[in-house]
Amino acid sequence: MTGTAPSAPAAIVREARWTIRSIRPPQDAQSARVQAWTCLALFGWPGPVPSAISILDHLVRNASEFGWCAGEEIGVRLARTETDDLLIDVIDRRTDFPGFEEAVAGYLGQGLWRIAQYGATLSWHPHEHGKTVRAVLGGARP
């Protein structure tokens, strides 16, 4: 689940990127939620928007608390694919993710486990300036 950047499940048709100056986990997450509601409305994404917002909230809180971001920027990217999947990327300063599989399974905290309960697929990859944690959430299907 690490090593290379995860590819998008399908071609990207809409995307938005922004940064949040990390202050404290609740404020950082609130800032991300406000922007995400607007982005998802503009995207016209047919998926479960409240679930997507909750997923982003958990990922930004994790970045704020554990990603060595105090006073630094947290990167956020939302992208809608042509198959209506939503990619939620959160970028922090930490290059490793100890216990990732255990966290997703619910053995280390509840955040990533809750994200998996929404039906999202989780992955992460390191890069030069930190790491990206990605959740992919499927849109509504006919």
C-alpha positions as CSV (number, residue, x, y, z in Angstrom):
1,M,0.0,0.0,0.0
2,T,3.0,2.3,-0.2
3,G,5.9,3.2,-2.4
4,T,4.3,4.7,-5.5
5,A,1.6,7.2,-6.0
6,P,-1.8,5.5,-6.3
7,S,-3.3,6.0,-9.7
8,A,-6.8,7.5,-10.2
9,P,-9.4,4.8,-10.9
10,A,-10.5,6.7,-14.0
11,A,-9.7,10.0,-15.8
12,I,-10.2,13.1,-13.7
13,V,-12.9,15.5,-14.9
14,R,-13.0,18.0,-12.1
15,E,-10.5,18.8,-9.3
16,A,-9.8,21.4,-6.7
17,R,-6.7,21.9,-4.6
18,W,-6.0,24.1,-1.6
19,T,-3.9,24.4,1.5
20,I,-4.8,24.9,5.2
21,R,-2.4,26.6,7.6
22,S,-2.5,24.2,10.5
23,I,-3.7,25.8,13.7
24,R,-5.5,23.0,15.7
25,P,-7.2,19.9,14.5
26,P,-10.8,21.1,15.0
27,Q,-10.2,24.4,13.2
28,D,-8.2,22.7,10.4
29,A,-11.0,20.2,9.8
30,Q,-13.7,22.9,9.8
31,S,-11.8,24.9,7.2
32,A,-11.5,21.8,5.0
33,R,-15.3,21.0,5.4
34,V,-16.4,24.5,4.4
35,Q,-14.3,24.4,1.2
36,A,-15.3,20.8,0.4
37,W,-19.1,21.5,0.5
38,T,-18.6,24.2,-2.1
39,C,-16.3,22.1,-4.3
40,L,-18.6,19.1,-4.3
41,A,-21.6,21.3,-5.1
42,L,-19.7,22.8,-8.1
43,F,-18.5,19.3,-9.1
44,G,-22.1,18.0,-9.2
45,W,-20.8,14.8,-7.6
46,P,-23.7,12.4,-7.3
47,G,-22.2,10.4,-4.4
48,P,-22.9,10.7,-0.6
49,V,-21.6,14.2,0.1
50,P,-22.0,14.0,3.9
51,S,-19.8,10.8,3.8
52,A,-17.2,12.6,1.7
53,I,-17.1,15.5,4.1
54,S,-16.7,13.2,7.1
55,I,-13.9,11.4,5.4
56,L,-12.1,14.7,4.6
57,D,-12.7,15.8,8.2
58,H,-11.0,12.6,9.6
59,L,-8.0,12.9,7.2
60,V,-7.4,16.5,7.9
61,R,-7.6,15.9,11.7
62,N,-5.1,13.1,11.4
63,A,-2.8,15.3,9.3
64,S,-3.1,18.1,11.9
65,E,-2.6,15.8,14.9
66,F,0.0,13.3,13.6
67,G,1.5,14.6,10.4
68,W,3.9,17.1,11.9
69,C,1.9,20.1,10.5
70,A,1.8,22.4,13.5
71,G,2.1,25.9,12.0
72,E,2.6,24.3,8.6
73,E,0.3,23.8,5.6
74,I,-1.9,20.8,5.0
75,G,-2.6,20.1,1.3
76,V,-6.1,19.0,0.2
77,R,-7.2,17.8,-3.2
78,L,-10.6,16.7,-4.2
79,A,-11.1,15.1,-7.7
80,R,-14.1,13.7,-9.5
81,T,-13.4,11.0,-12.0
82,E,-15.4,10.2,-15.2
83,T,-16.8,7.2,-13.4
84,D,-18.0,9.4,-10.5
85,D,-15.4,8.2,-8.0
86,L,-14.2,10.9,-5.6
87,L,-10.5,11.1,-4.8
88,I,-9.8,12.8,-1.4
89,D,-6.1,13.5,-0.9
90,V,-4.6,15.0,2.2
91,I,-0.9,15.9,2.3
92,D,1.1,16.3,5.4
93,R,4.8,16.7,6.4
94,R,5.4,13.3,7.8
95,T,7.0,10.8,5.3
96,D,6.0,7.6,7.1
97,F,2.7,6.1,8.3
98,P,3.5,3.6,11.1
99,G,0.7,1.1,11.7
100,F,-1.4,2.1,8.6
101,E,-3.0,-1.3,8.2
102,E,-3.7,-1.5,11.9
103,A,-5.3,1.9,11.9
104,V,-7.5,1.0,8.9
105,A,-8.5,-2.2,10.8
106,G,-9.5,-0.1,13.9
107,Y,-6.7,-1.3,16.1
108,L,-5.0,2.1,16.3
109,G,-7.7,4.8,16.8
110,Q,-11.0,5.1,15.0
111,G,-10.5,7.7,12.2
112,L,-9.2,5.5,9.3
113,W,-11.4,2.6,10.4
114,R,-14.5,5.0,10.2
115,I,-13.4,6.1,6.7
116,A,-13.3,2.4,5.6
117,Q,-16.8,1.9,7.1
118,Y,-18.0,4.6,4.6
119,G,-16.9,2.3,1.8
120,A,-13.8,4.3,0.9
121,T,-10.6,2.6,-0.2
122,L,-7.6,4.0,1.6
123,S,-3.9,4.2,0.6
124,W,-0.9,6.4,1.2
125,H,2.4,7.1,-0.4
126,P,5.5,9.1,0.7
127,H,7.0,11.8,-1.4
128,E,9.8,14.4,-1.1
129,H,7.8,16.8,1.1
130,G,5.8,14.3,3.3
131,K,3.1,11.9,2.4
132,T,-0.3,11.8,0.8
133,V,-3.2,9.8,2.3
134,R,-5.9,9.0,-0.3
135,A,-9.5,7.9,0.2
136,V,-11.4,6.9,-2.9
137,L,-15.2,7.0,-2.5
138,G,-17.5,5.7,-5.2
139,G,-20.3,7.9,-6.5
140,A,-23.9,6.8,-7.0
141,R,-24.3,4.1,-9.5
142,P,-27.5,3.4,-11.5
